[in-house]
Structure formats: structure tokens, C-alpha cells
Amino acid sequence: MVGVQFDKKDIVRIDKSSALPRFANALLEQFQITLWTRYGGDLSDDSTGITYRESNLITAICLVLESAKNYYNPSFLAMRNLDMCRKLYSRVRSSEKNSPLELLGVPQSALRFTLAAAGVSRDPADLWNNQYFWTGDAHSPEDFDWLVDCLEYLDPNDQEAVFDILLLLLVVIKVRSSPAKRHQFFKSLIACMGSHMPAHLRHAALRLAHSAREEMVSIDAIDNAELRDMILTEFSPAILTAVCPQPGVTPSDDDPDCFFHYERDLCYLELLFALARNSNWHPHLVEDHIDRCISIAAQRYSLSLHAFYLAGILLRIAPEQSSVAILNSITGQQWWDTISNAWFHAPYIVNDIHCFEFLPDLVEGTKRYMHTAKELDLKSFIVYVDRVLNAPEMRDAQQGEGESVAIAVKELRTAASDMLEKLVSSQGVVTSP
């Protein structure tokens, strides 16, 4: 079978740890060679059904590889596999003698093999983990563009194939699509985050949107006015349905659409935090996401790393959206809990330039709500601020362009110390009856 050589004893001992690794690695190596050589001809000349049967063969081998994922080394030739997928897809699109729908199974199966060979998990639960992607390989805009084209060409009901394309787009997202494909990319991404889509597709699309967030932040730089309007009006509600497809319904905690999922909602809030850097997004964030953000804060999920991003979203949109009644529902204590926990986590993420640049806004927001803090809260808060000041990024900033940020944080630390001193002094004074 496709040139794989193995001993009959390996078949008998296939469940043994010594046999399965040898079999899986041999299968992977030989099948890559088969993929590169067998499809060198013109697919449109195949009128015998061989191509269709080999598509089934690829699918069968994928099942073997996926079941043996812990027993073989991921391929370092993933880009060559992906390039062959591109050629197969191109031949299918240009085919005139055979039905494209009949032949489309070949590149789809090859794409699935490419993921399996690279060791990229197709388990939806692994979407939130840091999987090994092909960071050492070079990608071109063409790698991105043909996958976007394939995503539109696929039958939207073929959810597994769509899922594979989304995973592969996550691999090459570092390369921006060409202007010609940008509209198509965002349109497909919005569709995949729709409330009618299954959770694993919506969540994969959310991960992809998170990876492309800088392009959405820089929406002003998009020359196409129609595309800008489409992104602003349709993307924000799609982000919400990606995590909450049925507003008002509370799924169980083990449901993929449960109210709060640590990794999913961290991805969600990081995306909103990025969008909040551009004021053009603010009215859309208020309309679509403010209720959910406040609910997360109210249920004390803001005690985790999410607090930093929650603070960034709320503080950036609150001043100019002060007329929004829902913002008035945030109590002073909820503001303080979110803000103080943002400072607790800040030392660990200020190496991100955008988190560092948010610190002046966090300083101003802290000043507005610091009066609600109790003595013990202030003592803890001062410790948090000291950790930020001692972070390597902050020490470096004091010698460079970020000096003003460091000064603002130091002034806040002084203000907090003065407030604590006054609070302690006032509690120590015994008033006359």
C-alpha cells in the first residue's frame, strides 16, 4: 500500500508501543512521497474514478495518522504538502471534463492529510491551546489567497472541510491577504461565526479573527469604503454570536457555549481590547458587547487575567459613551475589583506593546475609583503597582520613549500611598463623644 514496508509481526503487535511508532512514521514518509509524485499529471484526464478512490485512500490514511498522532514525529515538509494541495485545488477549478464536485474530494482529503502530517490537532478542544504551527516556514500571500478562495468555493454544509481550511488559515495568517481577497476573507469569516454554525466552526473563526485583529484595528487604512462599512457593521455582532449564539439561553458548564470558558473568553476579550484602540469601533462594542463584558465582571471572572482586558475595553469606551445607561449599572466596587486585578496581572503582559500603551488610561481609571478601596485593598494594590514598576519593560521604558508611562505609574503609586496614609490616620483618630 503506497510503498509502505513493514514486517508482518508489526501487524500482530500493532498495539505495542514498539511497533506503532515505526508503522506510523513509515506511513507518513511514504504517503508524502506518494502525494508529491502521483498527482503530477492532469486530474482532468482521469475518467476512470481512480482519483475518487484515492481520495478515499487519503481519508483512510488520515484516520490512521490521527489515531497514531502520539506515535510519529510531525512532518517538517508541511509547506510542500500544502503547495501540492494548492496545485490539486487549482487543477480541480480548471477542470472541464469532470465535475468539480466529484474531484473536489481530492484536495479536501489532501488538506486533511497536511494537517495530520504536521501534527495539528483537529480536536475542537485543542483550539485554545498553543499548537505547533509551521513558524519556521516562509509563507506568501498566495498561500493565504488560495485558501480563502477554497473556503468560498466549498459547500458550506461540508463543515469538516471548512474546519480544516480555518485551521490552515490560522497557520498562514501572519501573511495578509491581497486586497482582492480581503473582502472575501472577512465575508467568509463572518459567515463562519454565525449563530447557525456549530460551535467548533464558530470558535475556529473566532481564533482566526483574533489572529487578524491588527488588520481590523487598522480599519481606517482600508481604501474600500464598502469593505470598511461591512466590517464595522457585521463583524462586531458576529464576534458575539461566536461565543454566545443564543442570547438569553444559559448552557450547562460542560457545553462548548457555556457562559464562561477561560481560554475562549480570553481570546474574545483580547480581540475586543484590540478593537477598542480605534474609536470607530466603540459604538459597535457598546451595542454588541458591553452587556456581556459587564456580566463577566459582575460574576467575578474579572479576578483572572481577563481583568486587564476588561478594564481596557470598559475604560476606553466609557468616557465617550457616558450616556449609555448600562454603564451606570457597574458599581464602584465592580470597577475597583476589575481595575485592581488588572494591575495584579499587568506585570506579566506589559511586554506586549499594546498592553504597555494602555497603562496611562489604566492610571486615570484607577484614580477615579481608588476612593472605594479599603485599607487592605490599598496595601495589596500598592504591591501590584510596585511589581509593574519593577518589570523589565518598565525599567527599560524609563530610559526611552515610554518614560511618560513610567512617570504616570509612579505618580499613581505616590497617590495610593498618600491615600493609604490618610486612611490609616483617620482610623486611628478617636473622636470625642
C-alpha positions in Angstrom: 0.0 0.0 0.0 1.6 3.3 -1.3 5.0 1.8 -0.8 5.0 1.3 2.9 7.2 -1.6 4.0 6.6 -3.3 7.3 7.0 -6.7 8.9 4.0 -8.9 9.4 4.9 -9.1 13.0 4.3 -5.4 13.3 0.7 -6.0 12.3 0.3 -8.5 15.1 2.0 -6.2 17.5 0.3 -3.0 16.2 -1.0 -2.1 19.7 2.5 -2.4 21.2 4.5 0.8 21.7 7.5 -0.5 19.8 5.5 -1.3 16.6 3.1 1.6 16.2 5.8 4.3 16.0 7.6 2.5 13.2 4.4 1.9 11.3 3.1 5.5 11.6 6.4 7.2 10.7 6.8 4.9 7.6 3.2 5.6 6.5 3.7 9.3 6.9 7.0 9.3 5.0 5.8 7.2 2.1 2.5 8.9 1.7 4.1 12.3 1.4 6.2 10.9 -1.4 3.0 9.5 -3.0 1.2 12.8 -2.7 4.1 14.7 -4.4 4.5 12.2 -7.3 1.1 10.6 -8.0 -0.7 13.8 -8.7 1.9 15.2 -11.1 -0.4 14.7 -14.0 -3.6 16.4 -15.1 -6.6 15.4 -12.9 -8.9 16.3 -15.8 -7.5 13.3 -17.7 -8.8 10.9 -15.0 -12.1 9.4 -16.2 -11.7 6.1 -14.5 -12.6 7.0 -11.0 -9.1 6.4 -9.7 -8.9 9.9 -8.4 -12.1 9.5 -6.4 -10.9 6.2 -4.9 -7.5 7.7 -4.0 -9.4 10.5 -2.2 -10.9 7.8 0.0 -7.5 6.3 0.5 -6.1 9.6 1.7 -9.1 9.9 4.1 -8.4 6.4 5.4 -4.7 7.2 5.9 -5.7 10.4 7.7 -7.7 8.4 10.2 -4.7 6.2 10.8 -2.4 9.2 11.3 -4.9 10.9 13.6 -5.3 7.9 15.8 -1.5 7.5 15.9 -0.7 11.2 16.5 1.2 10.4 19.6 3.5 8.0 17.9 5.0 9.8 15.0 7.1 13.0 14.5 5.3 15.9 12.8 6.5 16.4 9.3 8.9 19.3 8.6 7.8 19.3 5.0 4.3 20.7 5.6 4.7 23.6 3.2 5.5 21.2 0.4 2.3 19.3 1.3 0.3 22.5 1.3 1.8 23.5 -2.0 0.6 20.2 -3.5 -2.8 20.9 -2.1 -2.8 24.2 -3.9 -1.9 22.6 -7.2 -4.6 20.0 -6.7 -7.2 22.6 -6.0 -6.1 24.7 -9.0 -6.5 21.7 -11.3 -9.9 21.0 -9.9 -11.1 24.5 -10.5 -9.7 24.5 -14.1 -11.1 21.0 -14.9 -13.6 21.0 -17.8 -14.1 17.2 -18.5 -15.1 16.1 -15.0 -17.5 17.6 -12.5 -15.6 19.8 -10.0 -17.8 18.4 -7.2 -16.6 14.9 -7.9 -12.9 15.9 -7.9 -13.1 18.3 -5.0 -12.7 15.5 -2.6 -9.1 15.1 -3.6 -7.7 18.4 -2.4 -10.0 18.3 0.6 -8.5 15.0 1.6 -5.0 16.2 0.9 -5.7 19.3 3.1 -6.7 17.0 5.9 -3.6 14.9 5.4 -1.5 18.1 5.5 -2.9 18.9 9.0 -2.4 15.4 10.2 1.2 15.2 8.9 2.0 18.5 10.6 0.6 17.2 13.9 -2.1 19.9 14.0 -5.0 18.6 16.1 -8.5 18.7 14.7 -10.0 18.2 18.1 -12.1 21.4 18.8 -11.0 21.3 22.5 -7.4 22.0 21.3 -8.4 25.2 19.5 -7.4 27.2 22.6 -4.1 25.5 23.1 -0.8 26.7 21.6 -0.4 24.1 18.8 2.7 23.7 16.9 2.3 25.7 13.6 4.9 26.0 10.9 6.6 29.1 12.2 9.8 28.2 10.6 8.4 28.1 7.1 8.0 31.1 4.7 4.5 31.9 3.6 3.5 34.1 0.7 0.2 36.0 0.1 -0.6 33.3 -2.4 -0.7 30.7 0.4 -3.4 32.8 2.1 -5.4 33.8 -1.0 -6.0 30.3 -2.5 -7.2 29.0 0.9 -9.6 31.9 1.1 -10.8 31.2 -2.4 -11.2 27.5 -1.5 -13.2 28.4 1.6 -15.7 30.3 -0.6 -15.8 27.5 -3.2 -16.5 24.8 -0.7 -20.0 23.6 0.0 -20.8 25.4 3.3 -22.6 22.3 4.5 -19.3 20.4 4.3 -18.4 21.6 7.8 -15.4 19.3 8.3 -13.7 20.7 5.2 -14.5 24.2 6.2 -13.0 23.5 9.6 -9.8 22.2 8.0 -9.5 25.4 5.9 -9.9 27.6 9.0 -7.1 25.6 10.8 -4.9 26.1 7.8 -5.7 29.8 7.6 -4.6 30.0 11.3 -1.2 28.7 10.1 -0.6 31.3 7.4 -2.5 34.2 9.0 0.8 36.1 9.5 0.7 36.9 5.8 -2.1 39.3 5.0 -4.4 38.5 2.1 -4.2 40.6 -1.0 -6.6 43.5 -1.4 -8.5 41.4 -4.0 -9.2 38.7 -1.4 -9.7 40.8 1.7 -13.5 41.3 1.2 -13.9 37.6 0.6 -11.9 36.6 3.7 -13.9 38.8 6.1 -17.2 37.8 4.5 -16.4 34.1 4.9 -15.2 34.7 8.5 -18.4 36.4 9.4 -20.4 33.6 7.9 -18.5 31.0 10.0 -19.2 32.9 13.2 -22.9 32.9 12.5 -25.3 31.6 15.2 -26.4 28.8 13.0 -22.9 27.3 12.7 -21.7 24.5 15.1 -19.5 25.6 18.0 -16.2 24.2 16.6 -16.6 26.3 13.4 -17.6 29.5 15.3 -14.7 29.1 17.7 -12.2 28.4 14.9 -13.4 31.5 13.2 -13.0 33.5 16.5 -9.4 32.3 16.8 -8.8 33.4 13.2 -10.4 36.8 13.9 -8.2 37.1 16.9 -5.1 36.4 14.8 -6.3 39.0 12.3 -7.2 41.7 14.9 -4.5 44.2 13.9 -5.9 44.4 10.4 -9.3 45.2 11.9 -7.9 47.7 14.3 -6.3 49.5 11.3 -9.7 49.6 9.5 -9.1 53.3 8.6 -6.3 52.1 6.3 -8.7 50.0 4.2 -9.3 52.0 1.0 -12.5 50.2 0.1 -15.4 52.1 1.8 -17.8 49.2 1.2 -15.5 46.8 2.9 -14.9 49.1 5.9 -18.7 49.5 6.4 -19.3 45.8 6.1 -16.6 45.0 8.7 -17.8 47.7 11.1 -21.5 46.7 10.9 -21.3 43.0 10.6 -18.1 41.8 12.3 -18.9 43.0 15.8 -22.2 41.1 16.1 -20.6 38.1 14.5 -17.9 38.1 17.3 -20.7 38.0 19.8 -22.6 35.1 18.2 -19.3 33.2 18.0 -19.3 32.9 21.8 -23.0 33.4 22.5 -25.1 32.1 19.7 -28.4 32.2 21.7 -28.7 35.3 23.9 -30.8 34.7 27.0 -30.0 30.9 27.0 -27.7 29.6 29.7 -26.0 26.4 28.5 -24.5 24.0 31.1 -20.9 24.4 32.2 -19.7 21.5 30.1 -21.3 22.9 26.9 -18.8 24.5 24.4 -21.1 27.5 24.5 -21.1 27.8 28.3 -21.3 31.3 29.7 -17.7 31.5 30.6 -14.8 29.4 29.2 -11.4 30.6 30.3 -9.4 30.2 27.1 -12.3 31.1 24.8 -13.2 34.2 26.6 -9.6 35.3 27.0 -9.4 35.1 23.2 -12.7 37.0 22.9 -11.6 39.8 25.3 -8.2 40.2 23.8 -9.9 40.7 20.4 -12.3 43.4 21.9 -9.4 45.0 23.7 -7.6 45.4 20.4 -10.6 46.8 18.6 -11.2 49.3 21.4 -7.9 51.0 20.4 -9.8 52.5 17.5 -12.7 54.8 18.4 -14.5 53.8 15.2 -15.3 50.5 16.9 -16.6 52.0 20.2 -20.3 52.4 19.3 -20.3 48.9 17.9 -18.6 47.4 21.0 -21.1 49.2 23.2 -24.1 48.0 21.2 -23.0 44.3 20.9 -20.6 43.5 23.8 -21.0 45.9 26.7 -23.7 43.7 28.4 -21.5 40.6 28.2 -18.4 42.4 29.5 -20.3 43.8 32.4 -21.8 40.3 33.2 -18.3 38.8 33.2 -17.1 41.5 35.6 -20.2 41.1 37.8 -19.6 37.4 38.2 -16.1 38.0 39.4 -14.4 36.4 36.4 -12.6 39.7 36.4 -10.3 38.3 39.1 -8.4 36.4 36.4 -6.2 37.6 33.6 -9.4 38.7 31.8 -9.5 41.7 34.2 -6.8 43.5 32.3 -8.6 43.3 29.0 -12.0 44.0 30.6 -10.5 47.2 32.1 -9.1 48.2 28.8 -12.4 47.7 27.0 -14.5 49.5 29.6 -12.2 52.4 30.4 -11.6 53.1 26.7 -15.2 53.3 25.7 -16.7 54.6 29.0 -15.8 58.3 28.7 -17.3 58.9 25.3 -20.2 56.6 25.9 -21.2 58.0 29.3 -24.8 58.4 28.1 -25.2 54.7 27.8 -27.4 53.6 30.7 -25.9 50.1 31.0 -22.5 51.6 32.0 -24.2 53.1 35.1 -25.0 49.6 36.3 -21.4 49.0 37.0 -20.9 49.6 40.7 -17.9 51.4 42.2 -16.8 48.1 43.8 -17.0 46.3 40.5 -14.9 48.9 38.8 -12.3 48.7 41.6 -12.3 44.9 41.6 -11.7 44.9 37.8 -9.1 47.7 37.9 -7.1 46.4 40.8 -6.9 42.9 39.3 -5.8 44.4 36.1 -2.8 45.8 38.0 -2.2 42.4 39.5 -1.8 40.8 36.1 -0.1 43.8 34.4 3.5 42.8 35.1 3.1 39.6 33.1 1.7 41.2 29.9 3.3 44.7 29.7 5.8 43.1 27.3 3.0 43.4 24.8 3.4 47.0 23.4 -0.4 47.5 23.2 -0.8 46.5 26.9 2.0 48.8 27.8 0.4 51.7 25.9 -2.8 51.2 27.8 -1.2 51.9 31.2 -1.8 55.7 31.1 -5.6 55.0 30.6 -5.5 52.4 33.4 -3.8 55.0 35.7 -6.6 57.6 35.0 -9.3 55.0 35.5 -7.7 53.9 38.8 -7.7 57.4 40.1 -11.4 57.7 39.5 -12.3 54.6 41.5 -9.5 54.3 44.1 -11.5 56.1 46.7 -13.7 53.0 47.0 -10.8 50.8 48.2 -10.4 49.7 51.8 -7.2 49.7 53.7 -6.2 46.1 52.9 -7.2 46.6 49.3 -4.9 49.7 49.0 -2.0 47.8 50.6 -2.3 45.0 48.1 -2.8 47.5 45.2 0.5 49.2 46.1 2.3 45.9 45.9 0.8 45.3 42.5 1.9 48.7 41.2 5.4 48.1 42.6 5.6 44.9 40.6 4.7 46.8 37.4 7.4 49.4 38.1 9.9 46.6 38.6 9.0 44.8 35.4 11.9 44.8 32.9 9.8 46.6 30.3 9.0 49.4 32.7 12.6 49.8 33.8 13.6 50.0 30.1 10.9 52.5 29.4 12.3 54.9 32.0 15.3 55.4 29.6 13.3 55.6 26.4 10.1 56.8 24.7 8.0 55.2 27.4 9.3 57.4 30.1 6.0 59.3 30.4 4.2 56.0 31.1 6.7 55.2 33.9 6.2 58.6 35.4 2.4 58.3 35.3 2.6 54.9 37.1 5.0 56.3 39.7 2.6 59.2 40.4 -0.2 56.8 40.9 1.8 54.8 43.3 2.5 58.0 45.3 -1.2 58.9 45.3 -2.1 55.5 46.5 0.4 55.7 49.3 -0.8 59.1 50.4 -4.4 57.8 50.4 -3.5 54.8 52.5 -1.6 57.0 55.0 -4.7 59.3 55.3 -7.0 56.3 55.7 -4.8 54.8 58.4 -4.5 58.1 60.2 -8.3 58.8 60.1 -9.0 55.3 61.6 -6.5 56.0 64.3 -8.2 59.2 65.5 -10.6 58.8 68.4 -13.3 61.4 68.2 -14.9 62.9 71.3 -18.4 61.8 72.2 
